[in-house]
Amino acid sequence: MSTRPPLPAPPTFANGAIRVFSLSLSEMLWSRRTVFLLLVTGAPVFLALVARIVQGSGIVPLRVNGVAVDGASIFGMMIWVFYLRFIVPVLGVFYGTSLIADEVEDRTITYLFTRPIRRGAVLVGKYLAYLVCTTLVVLPSVVLVYFLLVPLGQVARTFMSFAADLGLLALGLAAYGALFALVGAALKRPLVSGLVFVFGWEQVALLVPGYFRRFTVAHYVQSMVPHAMPSDGVVSLLQSVLKDNPPVFVCLLVLAAIIVATLWRAANTVESREYVLDQ
Amino acid sequence: MIVAAEHLSKWYGQVSGLNDVSVSVPPGITGLLGPNGAGKSTFMKLVTGQLRPSKGHVRVLGEPIWGNSRLYQRIGFCPEQDAFYDRMTGREWVTALAGLHGFDERTAADAAARAIEAVDLTEAADRKIGSYSKGMRQRIKLAQAIAHEPELLILDEPLSGMDPLMRRRTVRQIKEWARGGTSVLVSSHILHEVEAMTSNILLINNGRIVAEGDVHQIRELIDEHPHTVSIRTSHPHAVARELLGDEGVVSVRFDPGGLVVETARPDAFYARVTDLAASGQCGPISEITSPDDNLQAVFKYLVKA
């Protein structure tokens, strides 16, 4: 180290975030959590495969009031039941709350926080890695389910709605991920809080007539779904009855605001918070 | 000064990790010594900006460190914890971390290769870190700390887990870095490790710096505490009889092959024993040793005081 070369300028916030993203993506893709995610997203694919086999043998896989339900409708139900109500919020909770917590638990956060990049950029970089990782796993699962359930003859007719589904799921992952990144940055038991929000608050708020539902992510995501909400239970029946859909542009605006505001707040929280590692 | 702390304190709730520490660390190599739980880790975390002081200030290379991410461009840190991205190879890991300093991909790869070579890990660089031995993991941690060629290296227990040969090589390497102009702050709970690197030390215990400076100056600080001197002789009772009357002798106990004397006046005592050996009146005195001659004893005295 006798001839110390001039160092480059420290990365900007955006550049730092991109570098953390590159470092984190492969770690995230090969993590145990992603294996679990693959199993979760594999379940609808498996069901779609079963439905396809049943359909292929000449049996109608699903009837409602004696009427055969076509593949496109089954696909729409699966988007609701599996992806929007379960997979997307659950992934948001599990990944979002652990963006920094995992590094703290593994005690690798030191290597990131002692570099010339803002701590907020570390969070944003890891959030981007989460987004790409979950999108890479969830969207192919949706594509598989779609092509297993929807006959080729109906693809042209349903393709725009299918593309909207993909965009909607990516948006849902982005919104829930950003929200729970904030929860993870600010709270000590973020996972419990996240699960209570998704399976407690959001479910209740969507049932109550009035403005409570505006304080959920689900309200804005579900309002843009191009498929009819299935009434597969008392709760969902009530939710479908009480549902009011704000215009799409309002939903997009609110979701964008949620993403930006929560991510900004999460980055600020990480900047000022101390992380005491276990020895 | 590379590190300047003023009335620095850190509390974890009701527990004090560091208590009103004011200290200045000069350029060169400085050893931070203390037993486990003494406050070394807290001090290192404050100095590396991982923790915010509860009270007081700490400046590193002339700037406050907390929330000052740009300063890390000039600092390399090797943490104590054995934590890695185990699925990455050593080369990938060091390259990725060097990249966080703003290097382009190629420069980061070159910097990583140089650092890996410096810690003698080139052959294993393309193996996954998960397959490394403890010593190799220590070395790859050192590599990520030096890859960007920092002005200040902060090393938290860097030699733990290394075999004796690698320890010697790493000590030599650290001294070489210091000769090249890099300042080093190194913590350890093993005195002979630090003794091999530097004579400039900080002794820490119970969250306080109990002594700082050159080993010899610290040595003077403890002169008021009893020194232990071991004398090997075939006539221990005769030697004891002679010495017990001396002013300053606190206690005498017999050991196989000689006796151990505690004295509050070591300089006078050494002169007396040397005279006694030279006169031969109590038989031959084959060896005089004092654990006070190594840092371990100094450290023990000071942390007990």
Interface residues (C-beta under 8 A of the other chain):
Chain A: M1 S2 R4 P5 L7 P8 A9 P10 P11 N15 G16 R19 V20 S22 L23 S26 E27 W30 D106 R107 T108 T110 Y111 L112 F113 T114 R115 P116 I117 R118 R119 E271 S272 E274 Y275 V276 L277 Q279
Chain B: Y12 S41 T48 G49 Q50 L51 R52 G67 S69 R70 L71 Y72 Q73 R74 I75 F77 P79 E80 Q81 A83 F84 Y85 R87 M88 A96 L97 G99 L100 H101 G102 F103 D104 T107 Q144 I146 H148 E149 E151 W177 R179 G180 G181 T182
